[in-house]
Amino acid sequence: MENEQLSLFKLIHFNKQPDTSIPDKIHLSGKQRWCPYCSNKVIFVRDKKLGVKKCPVCSITEKDYWVKRVNKIL
Ligand SMILES: [Zn+2]
């Protein structure tokens, strides 16, 4: 059973080289951000322990350089 869980975890694709910009056809609305690491439209959620917002899919924080860069967060 443990092995099955591991293989499920691997289904999450994590880009080793993050996207450097949001793909042209992607339209973000409201609180949506582009996650450059898992290439998903996501809404970053606050981690109560760390006090930072994280991608719910791959757990990268909003403080990451590329997250800020592609979403133009200064
Ligand atoms: Zn992500």
N, CA, C, O and the ligand as a Tripos MOL2 file, in Angstrom:
@<TRIPOS>MOLECULE
protein
  297   295    75     0     0
PROTEIN
NO_CHARGES

@<TRIPOS>ATOM
      1 N           0.8150   -1.2100    0.0000 N.3       1 MET1
      2 CA          0.0000    0.0000    0.0000 C.3       1 MET1
      3 C           0.8520    1.2650    0.0000 C.2       1 MET1
      4 O           0.5280    2.2630   -0.6430 O.2       1 MET1
      5 N           1.9340    1.1850    0.7330 N.am      2 GLU2
      6 CA          2.8320    2.3420    0.7780 C.3       2 GLU2
      7 C           3.3650    2.6960   -0.6140 C.2       2 GLU2
      8 O           3.4890    3.8680   -0.9700 O.2       2 GLU2
      9 N           3.6760    1.6600   -1.3860 N.am      3 ASN3
     10 CA          4.1830    1.9000   -2.7370 C.3       3 ASN3
     11 C           3.1610    2.5910   -3.6230 C.2       3 ASN3
     12 O           3.5120    3.4460   -4.4370 O.2       3 ASN3
     13 N           1.8900    2.2180   -3.4610 N.am      4 GLU4
     14 CA          0.8550    2.8580   -4.2560 C.3       4 GLU4
     15 C           0.7720    4.3500   -3.9680 C.2       4 GLU4
     16 O           0.5880    5.1680   -4.8690 O.2       4 GLU4
     17 N           0.9080    4.6760   -2.7080 N.am      5 GLN5
     18 CA          0.8610    6.0890   -2.3480 C.3       5 GLN5
     19 C           2.0220    6.8530   -2.9730 C.2       5 GLN5
     20 O           1.8660    7.9840   -3.4330 O.2       5 GLN5
     21 N           3.1780    6.2180   -2.9800 N.am      6 LEU6
     22 CA          4.3410    6.8610   -3.5850 C.3       6 LEU6
     23 C           4.1210    7.1350   -5.0620 C.2       6 LEU6
     24 O           4.4720    8.2040   -5.5590 O.2       6 LEU6
     25 N           3.5350    6.1640   -5.7700 N.am      7 SER7
     26 CA          3.3560    6.3640   -7.1990 C.3       7 SER7
     27 C           2.2970    7.4360   -7.4680 C.2       7 SER7
     28 O           2.3870    8.1600   -8.4600 O.2       7 SER7
     29 N           1.3130    7.5400   -6.6050 N.am      8 LEU8
     30 CA          0.3340    8.6160   -6.7510 C.3       8 LEU8
     31 C           1.0140    9.9700   -6.6180 C.2       8 LEU8
     32 O           0.7400   10.9050   -7.3700 O.2       8 LEU8
     33 N           1.8900   10.0440   -5.6600 N.am      9 PHE9
     34 CA          2.5940   11.2930   -5.4140 C.3       9 PHE9
     35 C           3.3920   11.7270   -6.6350 C.2       9 PHE9
     36 O           3.5000   12.9180   -6.9290 O.2       9 PHE9
     37 N           3.9470   10.7530   -7.3390 N.am     10 LYS10
     38 CA          4.7620   11.0710   -8.5110 C.3      10 LYS10
     39 C           3.9520   11.6110   -9.6840 C.2      10 LYS10
     40 O           4.5200   12.1610  -10.6270 O.2      10 LYS10
     41 N           2.6320   11.4600   -9.6340 N.am     11 LEU11
     42 CA          1.8020   11.9840  -10.7170 C.3      11 LEU11
     43 C           1.8630   13.5150  -10.7830 C.2      11 LEU11
     44 O           1.6250   14.1170  -11.8300 O.2      11 LEU11
     45 N           2.1810   14.1130   -9.6650 N.am     12 ILE12
     46 CA          2.3280   15.5610   -9.6660 C.3      12 ILE12
     47 C           3.6080   15.9140  -10.3980 C.2      12 ILE12
     48 O           4.7080   15.5510   -9.9830 O.2      12 ILE12
     49 N           3.4370   16.6260  -11.4920 N.am     13 HIS13
     50 CA          4.5840   16.9820  -12.3140 C.3      13 HIS13
     51 C           5.1800   18.2850  -11.7960 C.2      13 HIS13
     52 O           4.5000   19.3090  -11.7310 O.2      13 HIS13
     53 N           6.4260   18.2340  -11.4390 N.am     14 PHE14
     54 CA          7.0990   19.4120  -10.8960 C.3      14 PHE14
     55 C           8.2100   19.8140  -11.8500 C.2      14 PHE14
     56 O           9.1810   19.0760  -12.0180 O.2      14 PHE14
     57 N           8.0780   20.9660  -12.4710 N.am     15 ASN15
     58 CA          9.0720   21.4010  -13.4450 C.3      15 ASN15
     59 C          10.4110   21.6960  -12.7820 C.2      15 ASN15
     60 O          10.4930   22.4830  -11.8390 O.2      15 ASN15
     61 N          11.4440   21.0610  -13.2830 N.am     16 LYS16
     62 CA         12.7650   21.3840  -12.7590 C.3      16 LYS16
     63 C          13.1700   22.7760  -13.2100 C.2      16 LYS16
     64 O          13.8220   23.5280  -12.4870 O.2      16 LYS16
     65 N          12.7620   23.0900  -14.4270 N.am     17 GLN17
     66 CA         12.9850   24.4430  -14.9050 C.3      17 GLN17
     67 C          11.6350   25.1380  -14.9540 C.2      17 GLN17
     68 O          10.8080   24.8290  -15.8120 O.2      17 GLN17
     69 N          11.4060   26.0720  -14.0460 N.am     18 PRO18
     70 CA         10.1000   26.7150  -13.9750 C.3      18 PRO18
     71 C           9.7810   27.5240  -15.2280 C.2      18 PRO18
     72 O          10.6840   28.0010  -15.9160 O.2      18 PRO18
     73 N           8.4840   27.6760  -15.5180 N.am     19 ASP19
     74 CA          8.0690   28.5280  -16.6350 C.3      19 ASP19
     75 C           8.5660   29.9400  -16.3660 C.2      19 ASP19
     76 O           8.5390   30.4190  -15.2320 O.2      19 ASP19
     77 N           9.0160   30.5950  -17.4230 N.am     20 THR20
     78 CA          9.5300   31.9500  -17.2240 C.3      20 THR20
     79 C           8.4700   33.0100  -17.5090 C.2      20 THR20
     80 O           8.6670   34.1920  -17.2310 O.2      20 THR20
     81 N           7.3370   32.5680  -18.0710 N.am     21 SER21
     82 CA          6.2190   33.4880  -18.2430 C.3      21 SER21
     83 C           4.9310   32.6820  -18.3290 C.2      21 SER21
     84 O           4.9560   31.4690  -18.5350 O.2      21 SER21
     85 N           3.8060   33.3720  -18.1680 N.am     22 ILE22
     86 CA          2.5170   32.6970  -18.2520 C.3      22 ILE22
     87 C           2.1900   32.4410  -19.7280 C.2      22 ILE22
     88 O           2.2820   33.3570  -20.5450 O.2      22 ILE22
     89 N           1.8120   31.2110  -20.0740 N.am     23 PRO23
     90 CA          1.4740   30.9260  -21.4820 C.3      23 PRO23
     91 C           0.3830   31.8710  -22.0020 C.2      23 PRO23
     92 O          -0.5390   32.2230  -21.2660 O.2      23 PRO23
     93 N           0.4930   32.2780  -23.2740 N.am     24 ASP24
     94 CA         -0.4140   33.2760  -23.8580 C.3      24 ASP24
     95 C          -1.8880   32.9670  -23.7110 C.2      24 ASP24
     96 O          -2.6930   33.8680  -23.4770 O.2      24 ASP24
     97 N          -2.2580   31.6710  -23.8500 N.am     25 LYS25
     98 CA         -3.6890   31.3590  -23.8320 C.3      25 LYS25
     99 C          -4.2720   31.3100  -22.4250 C.2      25 LYS25
    100 O          -5.4810   31.1570  -22.2520 O.2      25 LYS25
    101 N          -3.4280   31.4360  -21.4440 N.am     26 ILE26
    102 CA         -3.9170   31.3630  -20.0660 C.3      26 ILE26
    103 C          -4.4760   32.7020  -19.6170 C.2      26 ILE26
    104 O          -3.8010   33.7290  -19.6880 O.2      26 ILE26
    105 N          -5.7160   32.6750  -19.1550 N.am     27 HIS27
    106 CA         -6.2980   33.8870  -18.5890 C.3      27 HIS27
    107 C          -6.5630   33.6480  -17.1090 C.2      27 HIS27
    108 O          -7.3060   32.7420  -16.7330 O.2      27 HIS27
    109 N          -5.9480   34.4700  -16.2860 N.am     28 LEU28
    110 CA         -6.1180   34.3120  -14.8470 C.3      28 LEU28
    111 C          -7.1790   35.2850  -14.3650 C.2      28 LEU28
    112 O          -7.2290   36.4370  -14.7980 O.2      28 LEU28
    113 N          -8.0190   34.8090  -13.4700 N.am     29 SER29
    114 CA         -9.0370   35.7030  -12.9370 C.3      29 SER29
    115 C          -8.9560   35.7500  -11.4230 C.2      29 SER29
    116 O          -8.5460   34.7880  -10.7730 O.2      29 SER29
    117 N          -9.3530   36.8810  -10.8810 N.am     30 GLY30
    118 CA         -9.4120   37.0320   -9.4330 C.3      30 GLY30
    119 C          -8.1150   36.7080   -8.7480 C.2      30 GLY30
    120 O          -7.0820   37.3200   -9.0170 O.2      30 GLY30
    121 N          -8.1730   35.7390   -7.8580 N.am     31 LYS31
    122 CA         -6.9920   35.4020   -7.0570 C.3      31 LYS31
    123 C          -6.1230   34.3360   -7.6960 C.2      31 LYS31
    124 O          -5.1510   33.8770   -7.0980 O.2      31 LYS31
    125 N          -6.4710   33.9450   -8.9060 N.am     32 GLN32
    126 CA         -5.6830   32.9000   -9.5510 C.3      32 GLN32
    127 C          -4.2840   33.3880   -9.8880 C.2      32 GLN32
    128 O          -4.0750   34.5420  -10.2620 O.2      32 GLN32
    129 N          -3.3300   32.4710   -9.7420 N.am     33 ARG33
    130 CA         -1.9460   32.7420  -10.1120 C.3      33 ARG33
    131 C          -1.4990   31.5930  -10.9940 C.2      33 ARG33
    132 O          -2.0880   30.5120  -10.9990 O.2      33 ARG33
    133 N          -0.4450   31.8620  -11.7360 N.am     34 TRP34
    134 CA          0.1460   30.7880  -12.5260 C.3      34 TRP34
    135 C           1.2790   30.1820  -11.7160 C.2      34 TRP34
    136 O           2.1890   30.8930  -11.2900 O.2      34 TRP34
    137 N           1.2280   28.8780  -11.5020 N.am     35 CYS35
    138 CA          2.3340   28.2350  -10.8140 C.3      35 CYS35
    139 C           3.3550   27.7960  -11.8640 C.2      35 CYS35
    140 O           3.0570   26.9370  -12.6930 O.2      35 CYS35
    141 N           4.5490   28.3750  -11.8340 N.am     36 PRO36
    142 CA          5.5620   28.0510  -12.8480 C.3      36 PRO36
    143 C           6.1840   26.6760  -12.6620 C.2      36 PRO36
    144 O           6.8800   26.1790  -13.5480 O.2      36 PRO36
    145 N           5.9350   26.0640  -11.5180 N.am     37 TYR37
    146 CA          6.5460   24.7620  -11.2350 C.3      37 TYR37
    147 C           5.6730   23.5840  -11.6230 C.2      37 TYR37
    148 O           6.1810   22.5610  -12.0820 O.2      37 TYR37
    149 N           4.3620   23.7150  -11.4440 N.am     38 CYS38
    150 CA          3.5050   22.5980  -11.8460 C.3      38 CYS38
    151 C           2.6390   22.9730  -13.0460 C.2      38 CYS38
    152 O           1.7880   22.1910  -13.4680 O.2      38 CYS38
    153 N           2.8560   24.1680  -13.5950 N.am     39 SER39
    154 CA          2.1230   24.6320  -14.7770 C.3      39 SER39
    155 C           0.6130   24.4980  -14.6150 C.2      39 SER39
    156 O          -0.0720   23.9150  -15.4560 O.2      39 SER39
    157 N           0.1250   25.0390  -13.5390 N.am     40 ASN40
    158 CA         -1.3070   25.0300  -13.2480 C.3      40 ASN40
    159 C          -1.7720   26.4170  -12.8770 C.2      40 ASN40
    160 O          -1.0160   27.2310  -12.3460 O.2      40 ASN40
    161 N          -3.0560   26.6730  -13.1730 N.am     41 LYS41
    162 CA         -3.7130   27.8370  -12.6060 C.3      41 LYS41
    163 C          -4.0700   27.4670  -11.1820 C.2      41 LYS41
    164 O          -4.8050   26.5040  -10.9630 O.2      41 LYS41
    165 N          -3.5800   28.1920  -10.2330 N.am     42 VAL42
    166 CA         -3.8710   27.8280   -8.8470 C.3      42 VAL42
    167 C          -4.2030   29.0720   -8.0350 C.2      42 VAL42
    168 O          -3.8710   30.1930   -8.4200 O.2      42 VAL42
    169 N          -4.8550   28.8530   -6.9190 N.am     43 ILE43
    170 CA         -5.0320   29.9160   -5.9440 C.3      43 ILE43
    171 C          -4.1420   29.5550   -4.7700 C.2      43 ILE43
    172 O          -4.3520   28.5380   -4.1090 O.2      43 ILE43
    173 N          -3.1590   30.3820   -4.5190 N.am     44 PHE44
    174 CA         -2.2370   30.0980   -3.4320 C.3      44 PHE44
    175 C          -2.9710   30.1550   -2.1070 C.2      44 PHE44
    176 O          -3.7560   31.0690   -1.8510 O.2      44 PHE44
    177 N          -2.7050   29.1650   -1.2690 N.am     45 VAL45
    178 CA         -3.3820   29.1040    0.0320 C.3      45 VAL45
    179 C          -2.3840   29.3430    1.1650 C.2      45 VAL45
    180 O          -1.2400   28.8930    1.1180 O.2      45 VAL45
    181 N          -2.8430   30.0500    2.1600 N.am     46 ARG46
    182 CA         -1.9500   30.3800    3.2700 C.3      46 ARG46
    183 C          -1.6720   29.1650    4.1440 C.2      46 ARG46
    184 O          -2.5860   28.4590    4.5710 O.2      46 ARG46
    185 N          -0.3930   28.9410    4.3960 N.am     47 ASP47
    186 CA          0.0110   27.8940    5.3230 C.3      47 ASP47
    187 C           0.0460   28.5220    6.7080 C.2      47 ASP47
    188 O           0.8270   29.4360    6.9740 O.2      47 ASP47
    189 N          -0.8090   28.0200    7.5780 N.am     48 LYS48
    190 CA         -0.9330   28.6660    8.8870 C.3      48 LYS48
    191 C           0.3280   28.5520    9.7290 C.2      48 LYS48
    192 O           0.6510   29.4520   10.5050 O.2      48 LYS48
    193 N           1.0340   27.4470    9.5720 N.am     49 LYS49
    194 CA          2.2680   27.2780   10.3480 C.3      49 LYS49
    195 C           3.3590   28.2400    9.8940 C.2      49 LYS49
    196 O           4.0130   28.8850   10.7140 O.2      49 LYS49
    197 N           3.5480   28.3300    8.5900 N.am     50 LEU50
    198 CA          4.6480   29.1410    8.0650 C.3      50 LEU50
    199 C           4.2700   30.5960    7.8220 C.2      50 LEU50
    200 O           5.1340   31.4690    7.7350 O.2      50 LEU50
    201 N           2.9660   30.8470    7.7140 N.am     51 GLY51
    202 CA          2.5240   32.2100    7.4520 C.3      51 GLY51
    203 C           2.8130   32.6950    6.0460 C.2      51 GLY51
    204 O           2.8500   33.8990    5.7920 O.2      51 GLY51
    205 N           3.0210   31.7480    5.1220 N.am     52 VAL52
    206 CA          3.2300   32.1250    3.7170 C.3      52 VAL52
    207 C           2.1870   31.4200    2.8610 C.2      52 VAL52
    208 O           1.6060   30.4130    3.2670 O.2      52 VAL52
    209 N           1.9620   31.9610    1.6760 N.am     53 LYS53
    210 CA          1.0170   31.3200    0.7680 C.3      53 LYS53
    211 C           1.7430   30.2970   -0.0890 C.2      53 LYS53
    212 O           2.8680   30.5140   -0.5390 O.2      53 LYS53
    213 N           1.0630   29.1690   -0.3030 N.am     54 LYS54
    214 CA          1.6760   28.0760   -1.0520 C.3      54 LYS54
    215 C           0.7620   27.5770   -2.1570 C.2      54 LYS54
    216 O          -0.4630   27.6640   -2.0690 O.2      54 LYS54
    217 N           1.3930   27.0500   -3.2030 N.am     55 CYS55
    218 CA          0.6410   26.3760   -4.2550 C.3      55 CYS55
    219 C           0.0390   25.1040   -3.6620 C.2      55 CYS55
    220 O           0.7650   24.2920   -3.0900 O.2      55 CYS55
    221 N          -1.2880   24.9160   -3.7880 N.am     56 PRO56
    222 CA         -1.9100   23.7200   -3.2130 C.3      56 PRO56
    223 C          -1.5110   22.4250   -3.9310 C.2      56 PRO56
    224 O          -1.7250   21.3300   -3.4110 O.2      56 PRO56
    225 N          -0.9420   22.5550   -5.1040 N.am     57 VAL57
    226 CA         -0.5640   21.3660   -5.8730 C.3      57 VAL57
    227 C           0.8660   20.9280   -5.5700 C.2      57 VAL57
    228 O           1.1030   19.7600   -5.2620 O.2      57 VAL57
    229 N           1.8140   21.8490   -5.6540 N.am     58 CYS58
    230 CA          3.2110   21.4450   -5.4960 C.3      58 CYS58
    231 C           3.8780   22.0560   -4.2660 C.2      58 CYS58
    232 O           5.0430   21.7740   -3.9850 O.2      58 CYS58
    233 N           3.1450   22.8890   -3.5340 N.am     59 SER59
    234 CA          3.6420   23.4590   -2.2730 C.3      59 SER59
    235 C           4.7660   24.4890   -2.3920 C.2      59 SER59
    236 O           5.4110   24.8240   -1.3980 O.2      59 SER59
    237 N           4.9970   24.9840   -3.5940 N.am     60 ILE60
    238 CA          5.9860   26.0630   -3.6950 C.3      60 ILE60
    239 C           5.3960   27.3150   -3.0410 C.2      60 ILE60
    240 O           4.1900   27.5460   -3.1250 O.2      60 ILE60
    241 N           6.2240   28.1090   -2.4030 N.am     61 THR61
    242 CA          5.6680   29.2920   -1.7360 C.3      61 THR61
    243 C           5.6380   30.4930   -2.6830 C.2      61 THR61
    244 O           6.3500   30.5520   -3.6850 O.2      61 THR61
    245 N           4.7820   31.4420   -2.3170 N.am     62 GLU62
    246 CA          4.6400   32.6560   -3.1120 C.3      62 GLU62
    247 C           5.9040   33.5090   -3.0550 C.2      62 GLU62
    248 O           6.0720   34.4440   -3.8380 O.2      62 GLU62
    249 N           6.7750   33.1800   -2.1320 N.am     63 LYS63
    250 CA          8.0220   33.9410   -2.0060 C.3      63 LYS63
    251 C           9.0900   33.4770   -2.9870 C.2      63 LYS63
    252 O          10.1470   34.0960   -3.1020 O.2      63 LYS63
    253 N           8.8150   32.4040   -3.6800 N.am     64 ASP64
    254 CA          9.7800   31.9060   -4.6560 C.3      64 ASP64
    255 C           9.9850   32.9260   -5.7770 C.2      64 ASP64
    256 O           9.0380   33.5600   -6.2420 O.2      64 ASP64
    257 N          11.2410   33.0670   -6.1970 N.am     65 TYR65
    258 CA         11.5850   34.0410   -7.2260 C.3      65 TYR65
    259 C          10.7240   33.9070   -8.4850 C.2      65 TYR65
    260 O          10.1840   34.8990   -8.9750 O.2      65 TYR65
    261 N          10.5980   32.7070   -8.9980 N.am     66 TRP66
    262 CA          9.8840   32.5170  -10.2660 C.3      66 TRP66
    263 C           8.3840   32.6760  -10.1110 C.2      66 TRP66
    264 O           7.7050   33.0960  -11.0480 O.2      66 TRP66
    265 N           7.8670   32.3490   -8.9560 N.am     67 VAL67
    266 CA          6.4330   32.5760   -8.7010 C.3      67 VAL67
    267 C           6.1590   34.0770   -8.7840 C.2      67 VAL67
    268 O           5.1920   34.5140   -9.4080 O.2      67 VAL67
    269 N           7.0280   34.8510   -8.1450 N.am     68 LYS68
    270 CA          6.8540   36.3060   -8.1670 C.3      68 LYS68
    271 C           7.0410   36.8370   -9.5820 C.2      68 LYS68
    272 O           6.2840   37.6870  -10.0500 O.2      68 LYS68
    273 N           8.0550   36.3230  -10.2450 N.am     69 ARG69
    274 CA          8.4110   36.8140  -11.5680 C.3      69 ARG69
    275 C           7.2780   36.5820  -12.5850 C.2      69 ARG69
    276 O           6.8850   37.5220  -13.2770 O.2      69 ARG69
    277 N           6.7550   35.3720  -12.6890 N.am     70 VAL70
    278 CA          5.7270   35.1330  -13.7150 C.3      70 VAL70
    279 C           4.4160   35.8260  -13.3860 C.2      70 VAL70
    280 O           3.6580   36.1860  -14.2860 O.2      70 VAL70
    281 N           4.1480   36.0130  -12.1080 N.am     71 ASN71
    282 CA          2.8870   36.6580  -11.7260 C.3      71 ASN71
    283 C           3.0540   38.1640  -11.5070 C.2      71 ASN71
    284 O           2.1150   38.8590  -11.1190 O.2      71 ASN71
    285 N           4.2440   38.6390  -11.7580 N.am     72 LYS72
    286 CA          4.5510   40.0590  -11.5930 C.3      72 LYS72
    287 C           4.2050   40.5960  -10.2130 C.2      72 LYS72
    288 O           3.6470   41.6820  -10.0590 O.2      72 LYS72
    289 N           4.5610   39.7880   -9.2120 N.am     73 ILE73
    290 CA          4.3930   40.2020   -7.8240 C.3      73 ILE73
    291 C           5.7090   40.8640   -7.4200 C.2      73 ILE73
    292 O           6.7680   40.2410   -7.4940 O.2      73 ILE73
    293 N           5.6410   42.0930   -7.0050 N.am     74 LEU74
    294 CA          6.8940   42.7800   -6.6620 C.3      74 LEU74
    295 C           7.2800   42.5590   -5.2220 C.2      74 LEU74
    296 O           8.3070   43.0690   -4.7740 O.2      74 LEU74
    297 ZN          2.4930   24.4700   -8.1400 Zn       75 ZN75
@<TRIPOS>BOND
     1     1     2 1
     2     2     3 1
     3     3     4 2
     4     3     5 am
     5     5     6 1
     6     6     7 1
     7     7     8 2
     8     7     9 am
     9     9    10 1
    10    10    11 1
    11    11    12 2
    12    11    13 am
    13    13    14 1
    14    14    15 1
    15    15    16 2
    16    15    17 am
    17    17    18 1
    18    18    19 1
    19    19    20 2
    20    19    21 am
    21    21    22 1
    22    22    23 1
    23    23    24 2
    24    23    25 am
    25    25    26 1
    26    26    27 1
    27    27    28 2
    28    27    29 am
    29    29    30 1
    30    30    31 1
    31    31    32 2
    32    31    33 am
    33    33    34 1
    34    34    35 1
    35    35    36 2
    36    35    37 am
    37    37    38 1
    38    38    39 1
    39    39    40 2
    40    39    41 am
    41    41    42 1
    42    42    43 1
    43    43    44 2
    44    43    45 am
    45    45    46 1
    46    46    47 1
    47    47    48 2
    48    47    49 am
    49    49    50 1
    50    50    51 1
    51    51    52 2
    52    51    53 am
    53    53    54 1
    54    54    55 1
    55    55    56 2
    56    55    57 am
    57    57    58 1
    58    58    59 1
    59    59    60 2
    60    59    61 am
    61    61    62 1
    62    62    63 1
    63    63    64 2
    64    63    65 am
    65    65    66 1
    66    66    67 1
    67    67    68 2
    68    67    69 am
    69    69    70 1
    70    70    71 1
    71    71    72 2
    72    71    73 am
    73    73    74 1
    74    74    75 1
    75    75    76 2
    76    75    77 am
    77    77    78 1
    78    78    79 1
    79    79    80 2
    80    79    81 am
    81    81    82 1
    82    82    83 1
    83    83    84 2
    84    83    85 am
    85    85    86 1
    86    86    87 1
    87    87    88 2
    88    87    89 am
    89    89    90 1
    90    90    91 1
    91    91    92 2
    92    91    93 am
    93    93    94 1
    94    94    95 1
    95    95    96 2
    96    95    97 am
    97    97    98 1
    98    98    99 1
    99    99   100 2
   100    99   101 am
   101   101   102 1
   102   102   103 1
   103   103   104 2
   104   103   105 am
   105   105   106 1
   106   106   107 1
   107   107   108 2
   108   107   109 am
   109   109   110 1
   110   110   111 1
   111   111   112 2
   112   111   113 am
   113   113   114 1
   114   114   115 1
   115   115   116 2
   116   115   117 am
   117   117   118 1
   118   118   119 1
   119   119   120 2
   120   119   121 am
   121   121   122 1
   122   122   123 1
   123   123   124 2
   124   123   125 am
   125   125   126 1
   126   126   127 1
   127   127   128 2
   128   127   129 am
   129   129   130 1
   130   130   131 1
   131   131   132 2
   132   131   133 am
   133   133   134 1
   134   134   135 1
   135   135   136 2
   136   135   137 am
   137   137   138 1
   138   138   139 1
   139   139   140 2
   140   139   141 am
   141   141   142 1
   142   142   143 1
   143   143   144 2
   144   143   145 am
   145   145   146 1
   146   146   147 1
   147   147   148 2
   148   147   149 am
   149   149   150 1
   150   150   151 1
   151   151   152 2
   152   151   153 am
   153   153   154 1
   154   154   155 1
   155   155   156 2
   156   155   157 am
   157   157   158 1
   158   158   159 1
   159   159   160 2
   160   159   161 am
   161   161   162 1
   162   162   163 1
   163   163   164 2
   164   163   165 am
   165   165   166 1
   166   166   167 1
   167   167   168 2
   168   167   169 am
   169   169   170 1
   170   170   171 1
   171   171   172 2
   172   171   173 am
   173   173   174 1
   174   174   175 1
   175   175   176 2
   176   175   177 am
   177   177   178 1
   178   178   179 1
   179   179   180 2
   180   179   181 am
   181   181   182 1
   182   182   183 1
   183   183   184 2
   184   183   185 am
   185   185   186 1
   186   186   187 1
   187   187   188 2
   188   187   189 am
   189   189   190 1
   190   190   191 1
   191   191   192 2
   192   191   193 am
   193   193   194 1
   194   194   195 1
   195   195   196 2
   196   195   197 am
   197   197   198 1
   198   198   199 1
   199   199   200 2
   200   199   201 am
   201   201   202 1
   202   202   203 1
   203   203   204 2
   204   203   205 am
   205   205   206 1
   206   206   207 1
   207   207   208 2
   208   207   209 am
   209   209   210 1
   210   210   211 1
   211   211   212 2
   212   211   213 am
   213   213   214 1
   214   214   215 1
   215   215   216 2
   216   215   217 am
   217   217   218 1
   218   218   219 1
   219   219   220 2
   220   219   221 am
   221   221   222 1
   222   222   223 1
   223   223   224 2
   224   223   225 am
   225   225   226 1
   226   226   227 1
   227   227   228 2
   228   227   229 am
   229   229   230 1
   230   230   231 1
   231   231   232 2
   232   231   233 am
   233   233   234 1
   234   234   235 1
   235   235   236 2
   236   235   237 am
   237   237   238 1
   238   238   239 1
   239   239   240 2
   240   239   241 am
   241   241   242 1
   242   242   243 1
   243   243   244 2
   244   243   245 am
   245   245   246 1
   246   246   247 1
   247   247   248 2
   248   247   249 am
   249   249   250 1
   250   250   251 1
   251   251   252 2
   252   251   253 am
   253   253   254 1
   254   254   255 1
   255   255   256 2
   256   255   257 am
   257   257   258 1
   258   258   259 1
   259   259   260 2
   260   259   261 am
   261   261   262 1
   262   262   263 1
   263   263   264 2
   264   263   265 am
   265   265   266 1
   266   266   267 1
   267   267   268 2
   268   267   269 am
   269   269   270 1
   270   270   271 1
   271   271   272 2
   272   271   273 am
   273   273   274 1
   274   274   275 1
   275   275   276 2
   276   275   277 am
   277   277   278 1
   278   278   279 1
   279   279   280 2
   280   279   281 am
   281   281   282 1
   282   282   283 1
   283   283   284 2
   284   283   285 am
   285   285   286 1
   286   286   287 1
   287   287   288 2
   288   287   289 am
   289   289   290 1
   290   290   291 1
   291   291   292 2
   292   291   293 am
   293   293   294 1
   294   294   295 1
   295   295   296 2
@<TRIPOS>SUBSTRUCTURE
     1 MET1         2 RESIDUE 1 A MET
     2 GLU2         6 RESIDUE 1 A GLU
     3 ASN3        10 RESIDUE 1 A ASN
     4 GLU4        14 RESIDUE 1 A GLU
     5 GLN5        18 RESIDUE 1 A GLN
     6 LEU6        22 RESIDUE 1 A LEU
     7 SER7        26 RESIDUE 1 A SER
     8 LEU8        30 RESIDUE 1 A LEU
     9 PHE9        34 RESIDUE 1 A PHE
    10 LYS10       38 RESIDUE 1 A LYS
    11 LEU11       42 RESIDUE 1 A LEU
    12 ILE12       46 RESIDUE 1 A ILE
    13 HIS13       50 RESIDUE 1 A HIS
    14 PHE14       54 RESIDUE 1 A PHE
    15 ASN15       58 RESIDUE 1 A ASN
    16 LYS16       62 RESIDUE 1 A LYS
    17 GLN17       66 RESIDUE 1 A GLN
    18 PRO18       70 RESIDUE 1 A PRO
    19 ASP19       74 RESIDUE 1 A ASP
    20 THR20       78 RESIDUE 1 A THR
    21 SER21       82 RESIDUE 1 A SER
    22 ILE22       86 RESIDUE 1 A ILE
    23 PRO23       90 RESIDUE 1 A PRO
    24 ASP24       94 RESIDUE 1 A ASP
    25 LYS25       98 RESIDUE 1 A LYS
    26 ILE26      102 RESIDUE 1 A ILE
    27 HIS27      106 RESIDUE 1 A HIS
    28 LEU28      110 RESIDUE 1 A LEU
    29 SER29      114 RESIDUE 1 A SER
    30 GLY30      118 RESIDUE 1 A GLY
    31 LYS31      122 RESIDUE 1 A LYS
    32 GLN32      126 RESIDUE 1 A GLN
    33 ARG33      130 RESIDUE 1 A ARG
    34 TRP34      134 RESIDUE 1 A TRP
    35 CYS35      138 RESIDUE 1 A CYS
    36 PRO36      142 RESIDUE 1 A PRO
    37 TYR37      146 RESIDUE 1 A TYR
    38 CYS38      150 RESIDUE 1 A CYS
    39 SER39      154 RESIDUE 1 A SER
    40 ASN40      158 RESIDUE 1 A ASN
    41 LYS41      162 RESIDUE 1 A LYS
    42 VAL42      166 RESIDUE 1 A VAL
    43 ILE43      170 RESIDUE 1 A ILE
    44 PHE44      174 RESIDUE 1 A PHE
    45 VAL45      178 RESIDUE 1 A VAL
    46 ARG46      182 RESIDUE 1 A ARG
    47 ASP47      186 RESIDUE 1 A ASP
    48 LYS48      190 RESIDUE 1 A LYS
    49 LYS49      194 RESIDUE 1 A LYS
    50 LEU50      198 RESIDUE 1 A LEU
    51 GLY51      202 RESIDUE 1 A GLY
    52 VAL52      206 RESIDUE 1 A VAL
    53 LYS53      210 RESIDUE 1 A LYS
    54 LYS54      214 RESIDUE 1 A LYS
    55 CYS55      218 RESIDUE 1 A CYS
    56 PRO56      222 RESIDUE 1 A PRO
    57 VAL57      226 RESIDUE 1 A VAL
    58 CYS58      230 RESIDUE 1 A CYS
    59 SER59      234 RESIDUE 1 A SER
    60 ILE60      238 RESIDUE 1 A ILE
    61 THR61      242 RESIDUE 1 A THR
    62 GLU62      246 RESIDUE 1 A GLU
    63 LYS63      250 RESIDUE 1 A LYS
    64 ASP64      254 RESIDUE 1 A ASP
    65 TYR65      258 RESIDUE 1 A TYR
    66 TRP66      262 RESIDUE 1 A TRP
    67 VAL67      266 RESIDUE 1 A VAL
    68 LYS68      270 RESIDUE 1 A LYS
    69 ARG69      274 RESIDUE 1 A ARG
    70 VAL70      278 RESIDUE 1 A VAL
    71 ASN71      282 RESIDUE 1 A ASN
    72 LYS72      286 RESIDUE 1 A LYS
    73 ILE73      290 RESIDUE 1 A ILE
    74 LEU74      294 RESIDUE 1 A LEU
    75 ZN75       297 GROUP 0 **** ****
